[in-house]
Amino acid sequence: MKRTPKMKKLNITLVCALLGNTLFSFALATEPTQEVQQAYDAPDQAVWHSPSKTWFVSNLGGGISLEKDNNGWITRTDAQGNVIDPFWIGKEEGMHAPSGMIITDQYLYACDREGVHQIDIEKQEITAFYSLPGGEFINDIAMAENGDLYVSDFFGNRIYKISAGSRAVEIWLETEDLLTPDGLYMEEGRLIVAAWGPLSKPGTFETSRPGDLLSIDLKTRKITTLVSQVGNLEGITKAGKYYYITDWASGKLLKVDPKKKSVTTILAGLSHPTDPCYSEELGVLAFPQHGTNQVLFFNVGESK
């Protein structure tokens, strides 16, 4: 196991916003140490690991880079966001640009340019790599109740499936109806997709219209639109009955009620917010920002 450096403390500012009768708050570092400044470089996803009481944060490295440059890593923090290990894994192992992640008690699964890393958390080592042939922009990942993994390919308009047990890889769904799939969230019997929107110029991030919030039946693979034209959607999580989704291009954190088909802007003026994760244990939603190399911790509290 790698040696873990002494934890560094952050100075935290608590920022609050009133929406209706609910007080929301989030925290950010105001005077980060040099080590903390080095810990984040285009952070992309934060996930909570209850057994170790830590957050893991993926970093693209080299700015907002999709290059296969062996310059990506994962940072580990405590529950309050204090960096425990800035380069917990990835630097020595040759990760390119880890992005979306999903976690279990034992394993952390991290998307990378060519596939998915399986990381044994206790051993702090990569124990398997699942290559996704033909992947153009491997982005996010979700896990079904039976252990099957589903992975979005942004530019490929496809979703891969990595089967539990055999870990066989297949293109599970490929269609323009996915509207450039980005963030994934798993619910019982269905995969929720936060779509970026149909690309107007292939190979770019320009869209002809905003992306939809989609639902895909795991058995029939039928696609249903939950809410249309929400935004250039990046990442998605859920707290209570609401989805929390980041709009990367407009710099917003959105709260979506799928039954009412309503979309509420919780935070605006963000700098390219990325994949969120909600910890029910903490009552906190964490999401990074590409533009500021920060991770924000947002208390959703009564909003559930």
KAGI-V948922 format. One record per residue. N is the residue number from 1. PHI is phi in degrees with one decimal (NA if undefined). NEAR is the number of other C-alpha atoms within 12 Angstrom. D_LAST is the distance of its C-alpha to the last C-alpha in Angstrom with 1 decimal. Layout:
n=[N	N]
phi=[PHI	PHI]
near=[NEAR	NEAR]
d_last=[D_LAST	D_LAST]
//
This chain:
n=[1	2	3	4	5	6	7	8	9	10	11	12	13	14	15	16	17	18	19	20	21	22	23	24	25	26	27	28	29	30	31	32	33	34	35	36	37	38	39	40	41	42	43	44	45	46	47	48	49	50	51	52	53	54	55	56	57	58	59	60	61	62	63	64	65	66	67	68	69	70	71	72	73	74	75	76	77	78	79	80	81	82	83	84	85	86	87	88	89	90	91	92	93	94	95	96	97	98	99	100	101	102	103	104	105	106	107	108	109	110	111	112	113	114	115	116	117	118	119	120	121	122	123	124	125	126	127	128	129	130	131	132	133	134	135	136	137	138	139	140	141	142	143	144	145	146	147	148	149	150	151	152	153	154	155	156	157	158	159	160	161	162	163	164	165	166	167	168	169	170	171	172	173	174	175	176	177	178	179	180	181	182	183	184	185	186	187	188	189	190	191	192	193	194	195	196	197	198	199	200	201	202	203	204	205	206	207	208	209	210	211	212	213	214	215	216	217	218	219	220	221	222	223	224	225	226	227	228	229	230	231	232	233	234	235	236	237	238	239	240	241	242	243	244	245	246	247	248	249	250	251	252	253	254	255	256	257	258	259	260	261	262	263	264	265	266	267	268	269	270	271	272	273	274	275	276	277	278	279	280	281	282	283	284	285	286	287	288	289	290	291	292	293	294	295	296	297	298	299	300	301	302	303	304]
phi=[NA	-72.3	-76.8	-99.4	-69.5	-62.0	-63.2	-102.7	-91.6	-111.9	-86.0	-112.8	-108.2	-96.7	-113.4	-120.9	-140.1	-103.1	-126.2	64.8	-102.9	-110.6	-95.4	-106.9	-144.4	-145.8	-122.8	-145.5	-76.8	-100.9	-134.6	-68.2	-69.9	-60.7	-65.8	-67.3	-59.1	-79.1	-67.4	-112.6	-143.9	54.8	-63.1	-117.9	-148.2	-117.4	-131.2	-96.0	-117.1	-63.6	-57.0	-99.6	55.6	-135.4	-100.8	-114.0	-125.4	-82.7	-129.3	-65.1	78.3	70.4	77.7	-77.2	-114.8	-110.5	-72.9	-91.0	-120.9	54.8	-130.3	-119.8	-162.1	-123.8	-100.5	-116.9	-128.5	-84.4	-63.8	-91.1	93.1	-72.6	-69.8	-92.5	-142.5	-63.4	-123.8	-58.9	-158.8	120.9	-62.8	-76.9	-87.3	80.7	-64.3	-87.3	-155.6	-60.2	-123.6	-64.1	-139.5	-139.0	-135.6	-122.5	-60.5	-96.9	-122.0	-112.9	-106.0	-125.7	-70.7	-141.5	-59.7	-112.8	166.0	-128.1	-87.7	-106.7	-115.2	-77.1	-67.2	-65.2	-80.0	57.0	-150.2	-79.7	-103.4	-161.7	-134.8	-106.0	-73.6	-116.3	-58.3	83.5	-63.2	-99.0	-153.2	-68.0	-124.1	-131.5	-146.8	-141.6	-122.2	-78.0	-61.0	-85.5	98.0	-62.6	-105.5	-121.1	-129.7	-88.0	-117.1	-55.8	-74.5	-82.5	49.7	-144.1	-127.6	-89.0	-124.2	-112.8	-69.8	-64.7	82.9	-74.6	56.3	-70.6	-105.3	-145.7	-80.4	-77.6	-154.9	-141.6	-165.3	-66.7	-67.5	-75.1	57.7	66.8	-69.1	-121.4	-74.5	-124.9	-144.9	-98.6	-123.3	-60.3	80.7	-151.5	-106.7	-93.4	-120.4	-92.6	-93.9	-72.0	121.9	-62.9	-76.0	-84.5	-131.2	-54.6	85.2	-116.2	-108.3	-78.8	-121.0	-84.4	-164.1	-64.6	-81.9	-102.7	-96.7	-114.8	-127.4	-121.8	-69.4	-67.8	-86.3	-94.6	64.4	-73.5	-97.3	-123.1	-84.7	-83.4	-142.7	-96.2	48.3	-84.5	163.2	-83.4	-80.5	-109.0	-130.8	-146.4	-145.1	-140.5	-133.4	64.5	-95.9	-108.1	-89.8	-114.2	-130.9	-95.6	-104.8	-63.8	-69.9	-90.9	70.7	-130.7	-106.5	-110.1	-113.6	-118.0	-101.5	-67.8	-73.3	-84.3	56.8	-103.6	-126.7	-118.2	-80.7	-85.1	-134.7	-126.8	76.5	-77.9	-112.1	54.2	-67.8	-119.3	-71.1	-90.4	-144.0	-102.1	-101.0	-64.7	-60.3	-94.2	69.7	-126.4	-107.8	-114.5	-150.8	-82.2	-126.5	-62.2	-72.6	-121.2	54.1	-129.8	-119.0	-97.7	-117.5	-116.3	-84.6	-80.6	40.3	-74.1	-70.4	-66.0]
near=[12	16	13	18	16	15	20	25	23	26	18	21	18	18	19	19	20	18	17	11	10	16	19	26	27	32	29	28	26	19	16	24	20	14	23	30	25	23	37	42	37	41	48	53	53	49	49	37	31	21	17	20	21	30	45	51	57	54	50	43	37	24	23	26	25	29	22	22	23	25	31	42	41	53	46	43	38	30	29	33	43	36	38	31	33	38	35	37	39	37	27	18	25	22	37	36	44	53	53	52	51	46	36	26	19	21	28	41	43	52	48	47	39	31	40	44	43	34	32	22	31	19	17	26	25	29	19	18	26	33	25	33	21	20	29	27	37	44	50	49	49	43	36	29	19	17	22	28	44	51	55	52	45	42	33	32	35	35	45	41	35	33	22	17	11	13	21	20	26	24	24	29	28	26	22	21	29	39	41	48	48	49	55	50	44	33	22	17	20	25	43	46	51	51	50	48	41	33	27	17	13	17	16	16	27	19	23	19	21	29	38	38	49	39	32	31	22	27	14	14	21	21	25	22	26	27	28	27	26	39	36	41	48	51	50	49	46	35	31	21	17	25	43	48	49	53	46	40	30	24	28	33	44	36	36	36	25	26	13	13	20	20	28	26	26	32	29	20	19	28	27	32	41	53	48	52	46	38	30	21	19	24	25	35	45	49	51	48	42	35	23	27	35	43	52	43	40	35	33	36	23	19	29	23]
d_last=[38.8	38.5	38.9	35.8	36.5	35.6	32.1	32.0	30.0	28.2	28.2	24.6	23.7	20.3	19.3	16.9	15.8	14.9	13.0	13.4	12.6	10.1	12.0	11.3	14.0	15.8	19.1	22.2	25.7	28.3	31.4	31.0	34.0	36.3	35.0	31.4	32.7	34.4	31.4	29.5	31.2	29.0	26.1	24.3	21.5	19.9	19.0	18.2	20.8	20.0	23.7	25.0	22.0	22.6	21.3	23.6	24.1	26.4	28.9	30.9	33.8	36.3	33.9	32.1	34.6	34.8	38.2	39.4	40.5	39.6	37.7	34.1	32.3	29.2	28.3	26.9	25.0	23.8	20.2	20.8	22.3	25.9	28.1	29.7	31.6	31.7	33.5	32.2	33.5	34.9	37.6	40.3	39.1	39.4	35.9	36.1	32.7	29.8	26.7	23.8	23.3	21.8	22.3	23.3	24.6	28.0	27.9	26.4	27.1	27.7	28.8	32.0	34.5	36.4	34.0	31.7	32.3	31.6	31.4	32.0	29.8	32.0	35.2	33.9	35.8	35.5	36.6	36.5	36.2	35.5	37.4	36.2	39.4	39.4	36.0	36.0	32.8	30.8	27.2	24.2	23.8	21.7	22.7	23.0	22.8	26.7	26.8	27.9	26.9	26.3	27.2	27.2	30.4	29.7	33.3	34.3	31.9	31.6	29.4	31.2	30.7	31.8	32.4	31.7	34.9	37.4	35.2	37.1	36.0	36.0	34.9	32.4	31.9	33.7	33.5	33.2	30.5	28.1	28.4	28.6	25.8	23.9	20.5	19.9	17.0	18.0	16.7	18.9	22.0	21.0	20.8	18.5	20.5	19.7	23.3	25.1	27.3	30.9	33.3	36.1	38.2	38.1	37.5	35.8	32.2	33.2	31.7	33.0	29.6	25.9	24.3	22.2	19.2	21.0	20.8	23.8	24.9	26.1	29.1	30.3	29.1	28.5	26.4	24.2	22.7	19.1	19.1	22.4	23.5	20.2	22.1	23.8	20.9	21.1	18.3	15.1	12.3	9.1	5.7	4.6	6.5	6.8	9.7	10.5	14.2	17.1	20.0	22.9	25.6	24.0	22.2	18.6	15.0	13.5	10.2	11.3	10.7	13.5	14.3	14.9	16.2	14.8	14.6	13.5	15.1	13.0	16.1	19.7	23.0	22.0	24.9	24.3	20.9	20.8	18.9	15.5	14.2	11.1	12.2	10.2	13.2	13.0	9.3	11.0	11.4	15.2	17.3	21.0	23.1	26.4	27.9	27.7	27.7	24.6	21.4	18.5	15.9	12.7	10.5	6.9	6.6	5.4	3.8	0.0]
//
